[in-house]
Amino acid sequence: MADNFDVVVIGGGPGGYVAAIRASQLGMKVALVERENLGGICLNWGCIPTKALLRSAEIYHNIQHAEAFGISVKGATFDLAKVVARSRGVSEQMKKGIGFLMKKHKVTVFDGAAALAGRSKVSVTKDKKSVAELEAKHIVLATGARARQLPGIEGDGKLIWTYRDAMVPTEMPKSLLVIGSGAIGIEFASFYQTMGVDVTVVEMMDRVLPVEDEEISKFAQKSFEKDGMKIKTGAVVKSVTKGKNNITAHIELKDGKKEDLTVDRIIVAIGIVANTEGLGLEGTKVKIERGHIVVNDVLATNEPGIYAIGDVTGAPWLAHKASHEAIICIEAIAGQHPHPMKRENIPGCTYCRPQVASVGLTEKAAKEKGYELKIGRFPFMGNGKAVALGEPEGLVKTIFDAKTGELLGAHLVGAEVTELVQGFVIGKTMEAVEADFMHTIFPHPTLSEMMHESVLDAYGRALHI
């Protein structure tokens, strides 16, 4: 006999567990199937543990510059095993928290791999043994994604690391090559560089953090290089040659020249691949394009009763996007009328040093759409709080529609901008115009004042530059 539910969610990451909670809140009987760890990649091997590592690096960096603050610290070192253990401990604590939330909301959790087994049916197995047969009118696929591999440069856990290997090093390499300069690659590059590793980044696009505004990318790259990071853009790693305890990358540069680089370790960070295999989609109308499941604006697939949310549906591959899709999906299932998600209102954050954050259109994208623009900028150097913190390097950039005053985009680089950006996200969600930001009173002294000044600057009214 199958266990009957109103909703079965497959995958317990930030999309899946949020979907389960919201369904329970709306009075549904819910099952959640997770084959590995509650919290998914984000909580166990992504967002959370990497931020813990980066926090250790930040503290180490600040200690090394303590003299500038009138504090004397002699012989500061770090214990790598404890740095890694703290990161894993933070992850474990959060995973237990998700387990508590499932119990609190009376969500039935099944440990195993799920696959569709006919209309409205899900089969759960563990180690090739049947765990349960579930039945539900609504099935939500939240299976996430995994690291994309480079042919011939696949992760081996020793010389070539995936993000999982990079999070639990047993010893610190002296030199490191990071392939890919998106958020994941740059965060790892930043962590290892700060901890004293000789880091080189290879990016096939013409700049690092290629999805960001070009001005912000250039600012960030200059900061990375100032700290000693070596960056090669417009370059491709064509192949590698493994040694006993090092590896040589054969790189083709943008001018066609070739270069060999020998390092202790390589991290491959070139994106992710959706987990669509083994779900039993073959006998359904679920459509897959470019490896991702196709959904409509309330996350329904072409197969009645089947929905998909999060990374499995494509970019942007962000936990908060998955969670928001979960809410939209479940509320639509419940017969409510949720607002479809506006992708231009999804913020992006990269937790390197300096941090990078953005929402909305880049300057280039806005021009390509035909907007007449008003652009404001404010440097961290002009902000009292930034100078007092010893963080005078950074920039806040805002882009407005000159005709309507609509905020089209906001792009930030510098200390704590991943926290600041939410002010602009709220503004975009509320469809705020320049006057709304200008008439808002920002507390002093705070970094947030730079948001205000950037808006003022777009209209020739900046006060502190």
C-alpha positions as CSV (number, residue, x, y, z in Angstrom):
1,M,0.0,0.0,0.0
2,A,1.3,3.4,-0.9
3,D,1.5,6.2,1.7
4,N,-0.8,9.0,0.6
5,F,0.2,12.7,0.8
6,D,-1.1,15.9,-0.7
7,V,2.5,16.9,-1.8
8,V,5.7,14.9,-2.2
9,V,8.8,17.0,-2.4
10,I,11.9,15.4,-3.9
11,G,15.1,17.0,-2.6
12,G,15.7,18.6,0.8
13,G,17.8,21.7,-0.2
14,P,16.7,25.4,0.2
15,G,14.1,24.9,-2.4
16,G,12.7,21.5,-1.2
17,Y,12.6,22.0,2.5
18,V,11.0,25.5,2.1
19,A,8.4,24.0,-0.2
20,A,7.7,21.4,2.4
21,I,7.3,23.9,5.2
22,R,5.0,26.2,3.2
23,A,2.8,23.3,2.1
24,S,2.5,22.3,5.8
25,Q,1.6,25.8,6.8
26,L,-1.2,25.7,4.2
27,G,-2.6,22.6,5.8
28,M,-1.3,20.0,3.4
29,K,0.0,16.5,4.3
30,V,3.6,16.6,3.1
31,A,6.5,14.1,2.5
32,L,10.0,15.1,1.8
33,V,12.5,12.7,0.2
34,E,16.2,13.4,0.6
35,R,19.0,11.0,-0.5
36,E,21.9,12.5,1.3
37,N,21.6,15.5,3.7
38,L,18.8,17.8,4.7
39,G,19.7,21.3,3.6
40,G,21.1,20.1,0.3
41,I,24.3,21.2,-1.2
42,C,23.8,24.8,-0.1
43,L,23.8,24.1,3.6
44,N,26.2,21.1,3.6
45,W,28.7,21.8,0.9
46,G,28.0,25.3,-0.5
47,C,26.7,28.6,0.8
48,I,27.0,28.0,4.6
49,P,30.3,26.1,5.1
50,T,32.1,28.3,2.5
51,K,31.0,31.4,4.4
52,A,32.4,29.9,7.6
53,L,35.8,29.3,5.8
54,L,35.7,32.9,4.5
55,R,35.0,34.2,8.0
56,S,38.1,32.5,9.3
57,A,40.1,34.0,6.4
58,E,38.7,37.5,7.2
59,I,39.7,37.2,10.8
60,Y,43.2,36.0,9.8
61,H,43.5,38.9,7.4
62,N,42.3,41.5,10.0
63,I,44.8,40.1,12.6
64,Q,47.6,40.6,10.1
65,H,46.6,44.2,9.8
66,A,45.9,44.8,13.5
67,E,48.8,47.2,13.9
68,A,46.9,49.8,11.8
69,F,44.2,49.8,14.5
70,G,46.7,50.3,17.3
71,I,46.6,46.7,18.3
72,S,49.7,44.6,18.6
73,V,49.5,40.9,17.6
74,K,52.6,38.8,17.3
75,G,53.1,35.6,15.4
76,A,49.5,35.0,14.3
77,T,49.1,31.6,12.6
78,F,46.1,29.3,11.9
79,D,45.3,25.7,12.5
80,L,43.8,24.4,9.2
81,A,42.2,21.4,10.9
82,K,40.3,23.7,13.3
83,V,39.3,26.0,10.5
84,V,37.8,23.1,8.5
85,A,36.3,21.6,11.7
86,R,34.5,24.9,12.5
87,S,33.1,25.1,9.0
88,R,31.8,21.5,9.2
89,G,30.4,22.2,12.6
90,V,28.5,25.2,11.4
91,S,27.1,23.1,8.6
92,E,26.1,20.3,11.0
93,Q,24.4,22.7,13.3
94,M,22.3,24.1,10.5
95,K,21.4,20.7,9.2
96,K,20.1,19.7,12.6
97,G,18.0,22.9,12.5
98,I,16.4,21.8,9.3
99,G,15.6,18.4,10.9
100,F,13.9,20.3,13.7
101,L,11.9,22.4,11.3
102,M,10.6,19.2,9.5
103,K,9.4,17.8,12.8
104,K,7.9,21.1,13.9
105,H,5.9,21.3,10.7
106,K,5.0,17.6,10.7
107,V,6.7,16.9,7.4
108,T,7.4,13.1,6.9
109,V,11.0,12.7,5.8
110,F,12.1,9.7,3.8
111,D,15.8,8.9,3.6
112,G,16.5,7.6,0.1
113,A,16.5,8.4,-3.7
114,A,13.2,9.1,-5.3
115,A,11.9,8.4,-8.8
116,L,8.5,8.8,-10.4
117,A,6.7,5.5,-10.6
118,G,3.7,6.3,-12.6
119,R,1.1,9.0,-12.4
120,S,1.1,10.6,-8.9
121,K,3.4,7.9,-7.6
122,V,6.9,8.1,-6.2
123,S,9.2,5.2,-5.4
124,V,11.9,5.6,-2.7
125,T,14.9,3.4,-2.5
126,K,18.1,3.2,-0.4
127,D,21.1,1.0,-1.4
128,K,18.9,-0.6,-4.1
129,K,16.3,-1.6,-1.5
130,S,12.7,-0.3,-1.4
131,V,12.1,2.2,1.4
132,A,8.6,3.4,0.5
133,E,6.0,3.8,-2.2
134,L,4.3,7.3,-2.0
135,E,1.3,8.7,-3.7
136,A,0.4,12.4,-4.1
137,K,-1.6,14.6,-6.4
138,H,1.3,17.1,-6.5
139,I,5.0,16.2,-6.8
140,V,7.7,18.9,-6.6
141,L,11.1,18.2,-8.1
142,A,13.8,20.1,-6.1
143,T,16.8,17.8,-6.9
144,G,19.4,20.6,-7.4
145,A,22.6,20.3,-9.3
146,R,26.2,19.1,-9.1
147,A,29.6,20.5,-10.2
148,R,30.3,20.5,-13.9
149,Q,33.3,18.5,-14.8
150,L,35.9,19.4,-17.5
151,P,36.6,16.5,-19.8
152,G,40.2,15.4,-19.2
153,I,40.4,17.5,-16.0
154,E,37.9,15.6,-13.8
155,G,38.2,15.9,-10.1
156,D,40.3,13.1,-8.5
157,G,40.2,14.3,-4.9
158,K,44.0,14.7,-4.8
159,L,45.5,17.0,-7.4
160,I,42.2,18.2,-9.0
161,W,39.6,19.4,-6.5
162,T,35.9,19.9,-6.8
163,Y,34.2,22.3,-4.4
164,R,33.8,19.5,-1.9
165,D,37.5,18.7,-1.8
166,A,38.3,22.4,-1.6
167,M,36.2,22.8,1.6
168,V,38.0,20.1,3.5
169,P,41.7,20.3,2.8
170,T,44.0,18.3,5.1
171,E,46.9,20.5,4.3
172,M,47.3,23.9,2.7
173,P,48.8,23.9,-0.8
174,K,51.6,26.3,-1.6
175,S,50.2,27.1,-5.0
176,L,46.7,26.8,-6.5
177,L,45.1,27.2,-9.9
178,V,41.3,28.0,-9.9
179,I,39.6,27.4,-13.2
180,G,36.6,29.7,-13.5
181,S,36.0,33.1,-11.9
182,G,32.3,33.0,-11.2
183,A,31.1,33.3,-7.6
184,I,32.3,29.8,-6.5
185,G,35.7,30.1,-8.1
186,I,36.4,33.6,-6.9
187,E,35.3,32.8,-3.3
188,F,37.7,29.8,-3.2
189,A,40.4,31.9,-4.8
190,S,39.9,34.6,-2.2
191,F,39.9,32.2,0.7
192,Y,43.1,30.5,-0.3
193,Q,44.8,33.7,-1.3
194,T,44.0,35.2,2.1
195,M,45.3,32.2,3.9
196,G,48.7,32.6,2.2
197,V,48.4,30.4,-0.9
198,D,49.9,31.5,-4.3
199,V,46.7,31.6,-6.3
200,T,46.2,31.9,-10.1
201,V,42.7,32.2,-11.7
202,V,42.0,31.3,-15.3
203,E,38.8,32.6,-16.8
204,M,37.7,32.0,-20.4
205,M,35.7,35.2,-20.6
206,D,37.3,38.6,-20.9
207,R,36.9,39.5,-17.2
208,V,36.4,37.9,-13.8
209,L,32.9,37.7,-12.3
210,P,31.5,38.0,-15.9
211,V,27.9,38.2,-14.9
212,E,28.5,41.4,-12.9
213,D,28.6,45.0,-14.2
214,E,31.8,45.5,-16.1
215,E,32.9,48.4,-14.0
216,I,32.5,46.4,-10.8
217,S,34.3,43.4,-12.3
218,K,37.3,45.6,-13.2
219,F,37.3,47.2,-9.7
220,A,37.2,43.7,-8.1
221,Q,39.9,42.4,-10.3
222,K,42.2,45.3,-9.5
223,S,41.7,44.6,-5.7
224,F,42.4,40.9,-6.2
225,E,45.6,41.6,-8.1
226,K,46.6,44.2,-5.5
227,D,46.5,41.4,-2.9
228,G,48.7,39.2,-5.1
229,M,46.2,37.1,-6.9
230,K,47.3,36.3,-10.5
231,I,44.4,36.5,-13.0
232,K,44.4,35.3,-16.7
233,T,41.3,36.3,-18.6
234,G,40.4,35.2,-22.1
235,A,42.3,32.0,-21.3
236,V,41.5,28.3,-21.4
237,V,43.1,25.3,-19.7
238,K,43.4,22.9,-22.6
239,S,44.8,19.9,-20.7
240,V,46.8,18.9,-17.6
241,T,49.8,16.7,-16.8
242,K,49.8,15.1,-13.4
243,G,52.9,14.7,-11.3
244,K,53.4,12.9,-8.1
245,N,52.3,15.8,-5.9
246,N,51.8,18.6,-8.4
247,I,50.0,19.2,-11.6
248,T,50.9,21.2,-14.7
249,A,48.1,23.1,-16.6
250,H,48.6,23.7,-20.3
251,I,46.9,27.1,-20.9
252,E,46.0,28.8,-24.1
253,L,46.1,32.6,-23.7
254,K,43.8,35.1,-25.4
255,D,46.6,36.1,-27.9
256,G,46.9,32.4,-28.9
257,K,50.1,31.9,-27.0
258,K,50.5,28.9,-24.8
259,E,51.8,28.7,-21.3
260,D,52.4,25.9,-18.8
261,L,51.7,26.5,-15.1
262,T,52.7,24.0,-12.4
263,V,50.8,24.1,-9.1
264,D,50.2,21.9,-6.2
265,R,46.4,21.7,-6.7
266,I,43.7,22.8,-9.2
267,I,40.1,23.7,-8.3
268,V,37.6,23.3,-11.1
269,A,34.7,25.8,-10.7
270,I,33.1,26.1,-14.2
271,G,29.4,25.9,-13.3
272,I,26.9,23.1,-12.4
273,V,24.8,20.5,-14.1
274,A,21.2,19.9,-13.1
275,N,20.3,16.6,-11.4
276,T,17.6,15.3,-13.8
277,E,18.9,11.7,-14.2
278,G,17.2,8.7,-12.5
279,L,13.9,10.6,-11.7
280,G,11.8,8.6,-14.1
281,L,11.0,11.5,-16.3
282,E,11.3,9.4,-19.5
283,G,7.7,8.4,-19.5
284,T,6.3,11.9,-18.8
285,K,5.7,15.1,-20.6
286,V,8.3,16.9,-18.5
287,K,10.4,18.9,-21.0
288,I,14.2,19.2,-20.6
289,E,16.1,21.9,-22.5
290,R,19.9,22.4,-22.2
291,G,19.9,20.0,-19.3
292,H,17.3,21.9,-17.2
293,I,13.6,21.2,-16.6
294,V,11.3,23.6,-18.3
295,V,8.6,25.2,-16.1
296,N,6.0,28.0,-16.4
297,D,5.7,31.1,-14.2
298,V,4.3,29.0,-11.3
299,L,6.9,26.3,-11.7
300,A,4.6,23.7,-13.3
301,T,6.1,21.4,-15.9
302,N,4.2,20.1,-19.0
303,E,3.2,17.0,-17.0
304,P,0.1,17.6,-14.8
305,G,0.9,17.4,-11.1
306,I,4.6,17.7,-11.6
307,Y,6.5,20.8,-10.6
308,A,10.2,21.8,-10.5
309,I,12.0,24.5,-8.5
310,G,15.6,25.6,-7.9
311,D,18.8,24.7,-9.7
312,V,17.2,21.9,-11.6
313,T,15.2,24.6,-13.5
314,G,18.3,26.6,-14.6
315,A,20.1,29.8,-13.8
316,P,20.5,31.8,-11.7
317,W,21.7,28.9,-9.4
318,L,21.0,30.6,-6.1
319,A,19.5,29.3,-2.9
320,H,17.3,32.3,-2.4
321,K,15.9,31.9,-5.9
322,A,15.1,28.3,-5.1
323,S,13.4,29.2,-1.8
324,H,11.3,31.9,-3.5
325,E,10.3,29.5,-6.3
326,A,9.2,27.1,-3.6
327,I,6.8,29.6,-2.1
328,I,5.3,30.5,-5.5
329,C,4.9,26.9,-6.5
330,I,3.2,25.7,-3.3
331,E,0.9,28.7,-3.1
332,A,-0.2,28.1,-6.7
333,I,-0.8,24.4,-5.8
334,A,-3.0,25.7,-2.9
335,G,-5.1,27.7,-5.3
336,Q,-3.7,31.0,-4.3
337,H,-2.4,33.5,-6.9
338,P,1.2,34.3,-6.1
339,H,3.1,36.9,-8.1
340,P,5.4,35.3,-10.7
341,M,9.1,35.9,-9.8
342,K,10.8,38.8,-11.6
343,R,14.3,37.5,-12.4
344,E,15.6,41.1,-12.5
345,N,14.8,41.4,-8.8
346,I,16.9,38.4,-7.8
347,P,20.1,39.7,-6.0
348,G,23.5,38.1,-6.5
349,C,26.2,38.0,-3.9
350,T,29.8,36.9,-4.0
351,Y,31.6,36.7,-0.6
352,C,35.2,37.3,-1.8
353,R,37.4,40.1,-0.4
354,P,36.2,42.7,-1.4
355,Q,32.6,41.5,-1.5
356,V,30.5,41.9,-4.6
357,A,26.7,42.3,-4.8
358,S,24.2,43.3,-7.4
359,V,20.5,43.4,-8.5
360,G,18.9,44.3,-11.8
361,L,20.4,45.3,-15.1
362,T,24.1,46.1,-15.7
363,E,24.9,49.3,-17.4
364,K,25.6,47.4,-20.7
365,A,22.3,45.4,-20.5
366,A,20.3,48.6,-19.8
367,K,21.8,50.3,-22.8
368,E,21.1,47.3,-25.0
369,K,17.5,47.5,-23.9
370,G,17.3,51.1,-25.2
371,Y,17.1,52.9,-21.9
372,E,18.3,56.4,-21.5
373,L,20.3,56.3,-18.3
374,K,21.3,58.3,-15.2
375,I,24.1,56.6,-13.4
376,G,25.4,57.4,-9.9
377,R,28.6,56.3,-8.2
378,F,29.9,56.8,-4.7
379,P,33.3,55.5,-3.5
380,F,33.8,54.0,-0.1
381,M,36.6,56.5,0.5
382,G,34.0,59.2,0.9
383,N,32.1,57.4,3.7
384,G,33.1,57.9,7.3
385,K,32.1,54.5,8.5
386,A,34.1,52.8,5.8
387,V,37.2,54.8,6.6
388,A,36.7,54.1,10.4
389,L,36.4,50.4,9.7
390,G,39.6,50.5,7.7
391,E,37.7,49.5,4.5
392,P,38.1,52.5,2.2
393,E,38.1,50.5,-1.0
394,G,34.8,50.0,-2.7
395,L,32.1,51.5,-4.9
396,V,28.3,51.7,-5.0
397,K,26.8,52.2,-8.5
398,T,23.2,52.8,-9.3
399,I,21.5,52.9,-12.7
400,F,18.2,54.7,-13.3
401,D,15.8,55.1,-16.2
402,A,16.3,58.8,-17.0
403,K,12.7,59.1,-18.2
404,T,10.8,57.5,-15.3
405,G,13.3,57.4,-12.4
406,E,12.9,53.7,-12.1
407,L,15.9,51.9,-10.5
408,L,17.1,49.6,-13.2
409,G,20.2,48.2,-11.4
410,A,22.5,48.5,-8.4
411,H,26.0,47.2,-8.3
412,L,28.3,47.2,-5.3
413,V,31.9,46.1,-4.4
414,G,33.4,46.5,-1.0
415,A,33.0,45.6,2.7
416,E,29.6,44.2,3.6
417,V,27.9,45.0,0.3
418,T,26.2,41.6,0.4
419,E,24.2,43.0,3.4
420,L,23.7,46.5,1.8
421,V,22.2,45.2,-1.5
422,Q,19.0,44.2,0.1
423,G,18.0,47.8,0.4
424,F,18.1,48.1,-3.3
425,V,16.2,44.8,-3.8
426,I,13.3,46.1,-1.6
427,G,13.3,49.2,-3.7
428,K,13.1,47.3,-6.9
429,T,10.4,45.1,-5.6
430,M,8.4,48.1,-4.5
431,E,9.1,49.7,-7.9
432,A,10.7,52.7,-6.1
433,V,11.9,55.7,-8.1
434,E,14.8,58.0,-7.4
435,A,12.7,60.3,-5.2
436,D,11.9,57.4,-2.9
437,F,15.6,56.8,-2.2
438,M,16.4,60.5,-2.0
439,H,13.7,61.1,0.6
440,T,14.7,58.2,2.7
441,I,16.7,59.1,5.8
442,F,19.8,56.9,6.1
443,P,21.4,56.6,9.6
444,H,24.8,58.1,10.2
445,P,27.5,56.8,10.4
446,T,26.7,53.7,8.3
447,L,27.9,52.1,5.1
448,S,24.3,52.4,3.9
449,E,24.7,56.2,3.5
450,M,26.7,55.3,0.3
451,M,23.5,53.9,-1.2
452,H,21.9,57.3,-0.7
453,E,24.8,59.2,-2.0
454,S,25.0,57.0,-5.1
455,V,21.4,57.8,-5.9
456,L,22.0,61.5,-5.3
457,D,25.0,61.4,-7.6
458,A,23.0,60.0,-10.5
459,Y,21.0,63.3,-10.4
460,G,23.9,65.6,-9.7
461,R,23.1,66.1,-6.0
462,A,25.8,64.1,-4.2
463,L,26.9,65.7,-1.0
464,H,30.2,64.1,0.0
465,I,32.1,63.9,-3.3
